[in-house]
Amino acid sequence: MIRRLRIRLVAVSMLSLFIVLTVIMGTMAVVSWQNLTDNADFTLSILEDNGGVFPKSEDFILEGRVPGKPDKIRQFSPELPYETRYFTVQLNEEGVILSTNTGRIAAIDSETAMEFARTIWEKQSTRGFLGDYRYLVHANDQGYQIIFLDCGRNLDSYRNFMLTGIGVCFGGMLAVLFLLILLSGRIIKPVAESYEKQKRFITDAGHELKTPLTVIDADAEILSMDLGENEWLTDIQTQTRRLAELTNDLILLSRMEEDRAPVAMIEFPISDLAEEMVRSFQALARTQEKTFTSRIEPMLSYKGDEKSLRQLLSILLDNALKYSEPGGTISLELGRQGKNLHLSVYNTCPVMEREHLAHLFDRFYRTDSSRNSQTGGYGLGLSIAAAITAAHRGRISASTEDGHSLRITVTLPVN
């Protein structure tokens, strides 16, 4: 349990860090990309307003409109015309190329510019990116002009920024993971010590209680032989046996949760075991006027601890039988699904609220204390079932389909 707690601490911490870094990097990526496209569109708007060229020096005005915000004017640097590389292609209304202007860029010749223009015309898009070029299609007197703006340097800077950010985040996560693994033992040390003391107390107290309970039961038995049938002695014996059962369950649960070497795993026919358990509970179900059905895949074998798995089946069937109403339905299914054994025990019940499902495997948890007192349970059965499942590296879960039934599902990996 302590090992699982430590793993969960590291996992939750790393997941939280990953989410925070993802949000930060995502926000920075969106903002940087938006700034890049806004600057490119602003430059394209200046070229659009001046027929595909920057205004001449004598007509130069240090302002331009912001795309998408016609009422907003923005100033630009007088160096912008000298820093910008771009080319234009003029088309008529049918998309036939009339002319190209590649005088402000060295990497593109007229034929390449025409290929770019044909691609944009086929896409029927008015604005976007084509490779490292941001383009804008606008109508003019001759038809349509496509302006291509070279954004290669800005895009390279953006990509380098993102790669650097991702690398720094990844390195930071590795460093935090190393520190968490190193320090998580100290973080949970008080919890581990408290848990170990609790287990030791339960085990020691259980062993200490066994002797006086055995003596009380034996003395009551002798008194009943001397005095005959007596309701007080009968009550003493009944409560003594209940305490003995509770003590044995606590000791068993404490031992199973200890980080000891796994029990000896022996292959045995689990289908036969399930059939045997079903037969033993079917008679009891008939006496309580309950319907008990089963569907067990034949000839299934499993490598595990037969004694504890027998106890697991007994707990699940006993739980289903206790808490199903008279005239209710109980069913057991056992089969192989891929590399796992799938065990399911279903029973109807008066009410099963979904908020209780997550706590059914907690010690002493009761969904209805009055009902549990009538059935004589202490709320340890499903906790023991969960411990047995964990010892076999399996998973156990509870679900309800309609709020008036309970299905316990156990998945065991086939070795």
Beta strands, then each sheet from edge to edge (+ up, - down):
strand 1: 64-66
strand 2: 69-74
strand 3: 86-91
strand 4: 97-101
strand 5: 127-130
strand 6: 133-140
strand 7: 143-150
strand 8: 266-269
strand 9: 291-296
strand 10: 301-304
strand 11: 329-337
strand 12: 340-348
strand 13: 395-399
strand 14: 405-413
sheet 1: 1+ 2-
sheet 2: 4+ 3- 7+ 6- 5+
sheet 3: 8+ 10-
sheet 4: 9+ 11+ 12- 14+ 13-
end
